[in-house]
């Protein structure tokens, strides 16, 4: 191998090694929760749930499972809001949720209220 070729090979090797040694960002966390009918407490399937930044930038959107559960499996660490709207139910305020690196977070239940029912009392 000539001196020029060897120098080019070494430069490429050094660049590859330096790129590979750059630390990746912190591992994402996850957010789990459930959407329920506030009057009955039953899970609501097929509800679209969105996680967004405080500024309203959408990070991910999922649909609830048959039991009303949902999960955002890969969310960067930070502060977020979980929001939902379902036709026939009153709009609800966003729920705040904190996501830690590499950890699952449990969001408060999304309690959807039918327009003709009063919110349930108690916790």
Helices and strands as residue ranges (DSSP letters): H 3-20, E 29-37, E 48-53, E 58-63, E 69-75, E 78-84, E 95-99, E 104-106, E 110-112
